[in-house]
Amino acid sequence: MLHYLCKLLNNKKAYYILFGLNILVGVVIFNISSKVQFPDSTGYWLMGESILNGKFSSWYFLPKYYPETLRTPGYPIFLAFCQLISNSPFFVKVIQLLIYFISIHLCTLIIRKLTSNLVGINLFLLLLIPNIQIVYYTGYISAEILSVFFITLTMYLMFSRKTLFTALLLAFTCYCSFIVRPAFLIFPFLLSVYFIFQDKKNSRFSLLFISMYLILLIPFGLWNKFNHGVFKVTSLEGGAGVAHLGFWQLKLMDGYTETYYWGNHTSYDYTKPNFYTKEEQLQNTKDLEKEGNNLLRDIAVYESKEDSIYLVSMKNNSLGILPLRNSKYTIAREKRLWQLAKENIIAEPLFYIKSRVYHFIRFYVSGINYMDFKKSNSLTQKAKTLYPFFITLIFIFGGLIFISINAIFKKNHFPNIFAFILLLWYYGGVHLPFVIQARYTIPIHLLLLAILSVMVIKKINSADLLIQRRVETNDK
């Protein structure tokens, strides 16, 4: 069966058919998702406008300027460039769809460097067709697709000669990946170590690459220093809040909405493990609310009467974007949330370890909303609810495990395989402390499917070679 499939995939006609099908599926899914309002879209759009007005804030139009504390400026800068051409969000979405197809092409170029025929490329294009969760984000005003592009470009550059220009270009693409999505921050440091392990002669290249990357981090750090009084290369807030709620998430009742931070809510998920009874969840919810109220009381001193007036204005609006606080209040809240998160983890280490195992898997696998499933009136609607779970479980998480096992234990190696494995595991690992959102790993789904395709072909070729050797041995 596999051999027959490989034969079908090993021709140019199959390539054009599969690429055409991907374009068709992409356009259909784009047409669906582009009509859906992404929760953060208005905030991102206003940040893009703010950059064109010489500021950086989703609330730039208020009489008092509240510099952005939550987002890095990478995606808003992209939006600002698009807004110079057209003030239509649909124009941005079309550009993102084109970027998605460019990213697919980059993946085919990577595969071409690893396999000598079209089978690997065509298998990748075949696997990509059911994985609609990636192209779905082209229709959102969100940073995922731009992140997909820069990360894919970064890994493509891994195959370039180790020259001065490559080091500078790689540093730039890594910086772009970070400034669009800060979760990428640490990976370039791991990459620099990988270069040295790959070949000690790469030490100079590695040093140049990481030095340039560090230099590129400075401007946003200086912006934070000028606007918020602290030098910080990431956004002023964000990590502590999602880490704090990330501890509590599996302890709470389904559908609960917290009131002390961004108004995050727990999902109705079939896959959620039952670590606690409903009575215990109710008590945990009360404990969290008490902790949150104490937090708000402790840091209230950092908010002026003027800030309180603006806060009411930010909350009582139809924009649906998160309010911003002054720098001192935000810094104090971030510090206190980190402290609370650490105290909670120390108090319940066993629960934290168990919960992180589930968190890790869920970063790669979409959940199943049981409320949506129960409301479904037809098999088609129920299938739509289940589809993302099974696709991501089989192709994304299953693909991750298959790639890793075959690289480590089966010795199916090819150039830069461990750099790719490092990236694929990094994206689950770096998000471990935070709340569960499967979209966090969307930026590496394309590359994962590309490497999975190569690994499957290598596996088939190894099996064929083994069979051939056995036949030759028997003949002798």
C-alpha positions in Angstrom: 0.0 0.0 0.0 2.7 2.4 1.0 4.8 1.5 -2.0 1.9 2.1 -4.3 1.3 5.5 -2.7 4.9 6.5 -3.1 4.7 5.5 -6.8 1.7 7.8 -7.2 3.4 10.7 -5.5 6.7 10.4 -7.4 5.7 12.6 -10.4 5.3 16.2 -11.3 1.7 15.9 -12.2 0.8 14.8 -8.6 2.7 17.9 -7.3 0.6 20.3 -9.4 -2.6 18.5 -8.4 -1.8 18.5 -4.7 -0.6 22.1 -4.7 -3.8 23.1 -6.6 -5.9 21.3 -4.0 -4.1 23.1 -1.2 -4.8 26.4 -2.9 -8.5 25.4 -3.3 -8.8 24.2 0.4 -6.9 27.3 1.5 -9.3 29.7 -0.3 -12.4 27.8 1.0 -11.2 27.8 4.6 -10.0 31.4 4.3 -13.5 32.4 3.1 -14.9 30.9 6.3 -12.4 32.2 8.9 -12.2 35.7 7.4 -15.8 36.2 8.4 -15.1 35.3 12.0 -14.0 38.0 14.5 -10.8 37.1 16.3 -11.0 38.3 20.0 -7.7 40.3 19.8 -8.2 41.7 16.3 -9.5 45.2 17.2 -6.6 45.7 19.7 -4.1 44.7 17.1 -5.7 46.9 14.4 -5.6 50.0 16.7 -1.9 49.2 17.6 -1.2 49.4 13.9 -2.9 52.7 13.6 -1.0 54.0 16.7 2.3 53.3 15.0 1.3 55.4 12.0 0.5 58.1 14.6 3.9 58.0 16.2 2.8 55.9 19.3 2.4 52.3 20.3 -0.8 51.6 22.2 -4.2 50.1 21.5 -5.6 53.2 23.3 -3.5 55.8 21.5 -6.5 57.9 20.8 -7.2 58.8 24.5 -6.2 62.3 25.7 -3.8 60.6 28.1 -1.2 58.3 26.5 -1.0 54.8 27.9 2.0 53.1 26.2 1.4 49.4 25.3 2.2 47.0 28.1 0.9 43.7 26.7 2.1 43.2 23.0 5.4 43.4 21.2 5.3 45.6 18.1 6.1 43.0 15.4 2.6 42.2 14.1 1.3 45.8 14.6 4.2 47.1 12.4 3.1 44.6 9.7 -0.5 45.9 10.1 0.8 49.5 9.9 2.5 48.8 6.6 -0.7 47.2 5.3 -2.7 50.2 6.5 -0.5 52.5 4.4 -1.9 50.7 1.3 -5.4 49.9 2.4 -7.5 50.6 5.6 -9.4 47.3 5.0 -8.8 44.4 7.4 -9.7 42.1 4.5 -6.7 43.3 2.6 -4.4 42.2 5.5 -6.1 38.8 5.5 -5.5 38.4 1.8 -1.8 39.2 2.3 -1.7 36.7 5.1 -3.1 34.0 2.8 -0.3 34.8 0.3 2.2 34.6 3.1 0.8 31.2 4.0 1.3 29.9 0.5 4.9 31.3 0.5 5.5 29.5 3.7 4.3 26.2 2.1 6.7 26.8 -0.7 9.6 27.4 1.8 8.7 24.0 3.3 8.9 22.3 0.0 12.4 23.8 -0.5 13.4 22.4 2.9 12.1 19.0 1.9 13.9 19.2 -1.4 17.2 19.6 0.5 16.5 16.5 2.4 15.1 14.1 -0.2 16.1 13.4 -3.8 12.7 13.0 -5.3 9.2 14.5 -5.3 7.6 11.9 -3.0 8.5 13.8 0.2 7.2 17.1 -1.1 4.0 15.5 -2.4 3.4 13.6 0.8 3.8 16.9 2.7 1.2 18.6 0.4 -1.1 15.6 0.9 -0.8 15.7 4.7 -1.4 19.5 4.6 -4.8 19.2 3.0 -6.7 17.9 6.1 -4.7 20.1 8.5 -6.9 23.2 7.9 -6.1 24.6 11.4 -3.1 26.4 10.0 -4.7 28.1 7.0 -7.7 29.0 9.2 -5.6 31.7 10.9 -5.0 33.5 7.6 -8.5 34.9 8.0 -7.8 36.3 11.4 -6.2 39.6 12.4 -3.7 37.7 14.6 0.0 37.1 14.6 0.1 33.4 13.9 0.6 33.4 10.1 3.4 36.0 10.2 5.0 33.9 12.9 4.7 30.8 10.7 6.5 32.6 7.9 9.4 33.9 9.9 10.0 30.6 11.7 9.8 28.6 8.5 12.3 31.1 6.9 14.6 30.8 9.9 14.7 27.0 9.5 15.2 27.2 5.8 18.3 29.4 6.4 19.7 26.5 8.5 20.8 24.9 5.3 22.7 27.9 4.0 26.5 28.1 4.1 27.8 29.5 7.4 28.9 32.9 6.2 28.8 36.4 7.7 25.7 37.3 5.6 23.9 34.1 6.7 24.6 34.9 10.4 23.1 38.4 10.0 20.1 37.2 8.0 19.5 34.3 10.5 19.7 36.8 13.4 17.2 39.1 11.7 14.6 36.3 11.0 15.0 35.1 14.5 14.4 38.6 15.8 11.3 38.9 13.6 10.0 35.6 14.9 10.5 36.9 18.4 9.1 40.4 18.0 6.0 38.9 16.4 5.6 36.2 19.0 7.8 36.6 22.2 7.7 32.9 22.9 10.5 32.5 20.4 12.9 34.6 22.6 15.0 31.7 24.0 15.2 29.5 20.9 18.0 31.4 19.1 20.2 30.8 22.2 19.5 27.0 21.9 20.2 27.3 18.2 23.6 28.9 18.8 24.6 26.0 21.1 23.3 23.6 18.4 25.6 25.1 15.8 28.7 24.4 18.0 27.6 20.8 18.8 27.0 20.4 15.1 30.6 21.4 14.3 33.1 23.2 16.5 34.2 25.1 13.5 30.9 26.9 13.7 31.9 28.7 17.0 32.7 31.9 15.2 29.4 31.8 13.2 27.4 31.0 16.4 29.0 33.9 18.3 28.3 36.3 15.4 24.7 35.1 15.0 23.8 35.4 18.7 25.6 38.7 19.1 23.6 40.2 16.3 20.4 38.8 17.7 21.1 40.4 21.1 21.8 43.7 19.5 18.5 43.6 17.7 16.7 43.0 21.0 18.0 46.3 22.4 15.7 48.9 20.7 12.4 47.5 22.2 14.2 47.2 25.6 15.0 50.9 25.3 11.5 51.7 24.3 10.3 50.0 27.5 12.9 51.9 29.5 11.8 55.3 28.0 8.1 54.6 28.3 7.8 52.4 31.4 11.1 53.1 33.3 12.4 49.5 33.0 14.7 47.9 30.4 12.9 44.8 29.2 13.2 43.2 25.8 9.7 41.5 26.1 6.4 43.3 26.8 6.0 44.7 30.2 3.3 42.2 31.2 1.7 39.0 30.0 3.9 36.2 31.4 2.9 36.4 35.0 -0.9 36.6 34.5 -1.1 33.5 32.2 1.4 31.6 34.4 -0.7 32.4 37.5 -3.9 31.3 35.8 -2.0 28.4 34.2 -1.5 27.0 37.7 -5.2 27.3 38.6 -6.8 26.4 35.3 -7.4 22.7 35.9 -8.5 23.4 39.5 -11.5 25.5 38.5 -15.1 24.9 37.4 -15.7 24.8 33.7 -16.9 28.1 32.2 -15.5 30.1 35.2 -14.4 33.7 34.3 -11.8 35.3 36.5 -12.3 39.0 37.5 -8.8 40.1 38.7 -6.9 40.3 35.4 -8.1 40.0 31.8 -11.3 38.2 32.3 -10.0 34.8 31.1 -12.4 31.9 31.3 -12.0 28.1 31.6 -13.2 26.0 28.7 -15.8 23.2 28.5 -13.4 20.5 27.4 -14.0 16.7 27.2 -10.3 16.1 27.4 -9.8 17.9 30.7 -8.6 15.5 33.5 -10.7 15.4 36.7 -8.1 16.1 39.3 -10.8 17.5 41.6 -14.5 16.8 42.5 -17.0 19.5 41.7 -17.1 20.5 45.4 -13.3 20.9 45.4 -13.5 22.9 42.2 -16.0 25.2 43.8 -13.7 25.7 46.8 -10.7 26.3 44.5 -12.7 28.9 42.7 -13.4 30.7 46.0 -9.7 30.5 46.9 -8.7 32.0 43.6 -11.1 34.8 43.9 -9.8 35.6 47.4 -6.3 35.5 46.1 -7.2 37.8 43.2 -9.1 40.3 45.4 -6.1 40.5 47.8 -3.9 41.2 44.8 -6.1 44.0 43.6 -6.3 45.5 47.1 -2.5 45.4 47.5 -1.7 47.2 44.3 -4.5 49.7 44.3 -2.1 52.3 45.7 -0.4 52.5 42.3 -3.5 53.8 40.6 -4.4 57.5 40.6 -7.9 59.0 40.5 -7.2 60.0 36.9 -6.2 56.5 36.0 -9.4 55.2 37.6 -11.5 57.6 35.5 -9.7 56.4 32.3 -10.1 52.8 33.4 -13.9 53.2 33.6 -13.8 54.7 30.1 -11.8 51.8 28.8 -14.1 49.2 30.3 -17.3 50.8 29.3 -16.8 50.8 25.5 -17.9 48.8 22.5 -14.4 48.1 21.2 -13.9 44.9 23.3 -10.2 45.5 23.9 -8.2 45.0 27.1 -7.7 48.1 29.2 -4.2 49.4 29.9 -2.9 50.5 33.3 0.0 52.9 34.2 3.5 51.5 34.3 3.9 51.3 38.0 0.6 49.5 38.5 1.4 47.0 35.7 4.9 46.3 37.0 3.6 45.8 40.6 0.8 43.5 39.3 3.2 41.5 37.2 5.7 41.1 40.1 2.9 40.0 42.5 1.4 37.5 40.1 4.8 35.8 39.5 5.2 35.6 43.3 1.8 34.1 43.8 2.4 31.6 41.0 5.7 30.5 42.5 4.1 30.1 46.0 1.2 28.0 44.6 3.6 25.7 42.7 5.8 25.2 45.8 2.7 24.4 47.8 1.4 21.8 45.4 4.3 20.4 43.4 2.7 17.0 42.7 -0.4 18.6 41.2 1.7 20.9 39.2 3.8 18.1 37.6 0.6 16.1 36.7 -1.1 19.2 35.3 2.0 20.1 33.2 1.9 16.7 31.4 -1.6 17.4 30.3 -0.7 21.0 29.4 2.1 19.8 27.2 -0.1 17.5 25.2 -2.9 20.1 24.9 -0.5 22.7 23.4 -0.3 20.4 20.4 -3.8 19.0 20.4 -7.1 21.0 20.2 -9.7 20.3 22.8 -13.3 19.2 22.4 -15.9 21.7 23.6 -18.6 19.5 25.1 -21.1 22.4 25.1 -20.8 22.8 21.4 -20.9 19.0 20.9 -24.1 18.7 22.9 -25.7 21.6 21.0 -24.9 20.0 17.6 -28.1 18.8 16.0 -26.5 16.8 13.2 -23.7 14.4 12.5 -22.0 17.1 10.4 -22.0 19.6 13.2 -20.7 17.0 15.7 -18.0 16.0 13.2 -16.9 19.7 13.0 -16.6 19.8 16.7 -14.5 16.6 16.8 -12.4 17.2 13.7 -9.7 19.6 15.1 -9.1 17.2 18.0 -8.5 14.1 15.9 -6.5 16.0 13.2 -4.1 17.6 15.7 -3.8 14.4 17.8 -2.9 12.2 14.8 -0.8 14.5 12.7 0.6 17.1 15.1 1.2 15.3 18.4 1.4 11.9 16.8 3.8 13.3 14.2 5.9 14.9 17.0 6.3 11.5 18.7 6.9 9.6 15.5 9.6 12.1 14.4 11.3 12.0 17.8 11.3 8.2 18.2 12.6 7.6 14.7 15.4 10.2 15.0 16.6 9.1 18.5 16.0 5.4 18.6 15.8 4.3 14.9 18.7 6.5 13.8 16.8 7.9 10.8 18.9 11.0 10.5 19.2 13.8 7.9 20.8 17.3 8.0 19.6 19.5 10.9 17.1 16.9 12.1 17.9 17.7 15.7 17.5 21.4 15.2 14.0 20.7 14.0 13.2 18.4 16.9 14.5 21.0 19.3 12.2 23.6 17.7 9.2 21.3 17.8 9.6 20.3 21.4 10.6 23.8 22.4 7.2 25.2 21.5 5.4 22.9 23.8 8.0 23.3 26.6 8.3 27.1 26.6 4.5 27.4 27.1 4.3 24.8 30.0 3.8 27.4 32.8 1.0 29.1 31.0 -2.8 28.7 30.3 -3.7 26.1 27.6 -4.2 27.4 24.1 -3.5 25.0 21.2 -2.9 28.0 18.9 0.4 28.6 20.7 2.0 25.8 18.6 0.4 26.8 15.3 3.6 28.5 14.2 5.4 25.1 14.0 2.7 23.0 12.4 3.8 23.5 8.8 7.4 22.6 9.7 6.3 19.6 11.7 4.3 18.2 8.8 7.2 18.8 6.4 9.7 16.9 8.7 7.1 14.2 9.3 6.8 13.7 5.5 10.6 13.4 5.2 10.8 11.0 8.1 8.1 8.7 6.7 9.9 8.5 3.4 13.2 7.8 5.2 11.4 5.1 7.2 10.0 3.5 4.0 13.4 3.7 2.3 15.1 2.1 5.3 12.6 -0.7 5.3 13.1 -1.3 1.6 16.9 -1.4 2.0 16.6 -3.9 4.9 14.4 -6.1 2.8 16.8 -5.9 -0.1 19.7 -6.9 2.1 17.9 -9.9 3.5 17.0 -11.0 -0.1 20.6 -10.7 -1.1 21.8 -12.6 2.0 19.3 -15.4 1.3 20.4 -15.6 -2.4 24.0 -16.1 -1.2 
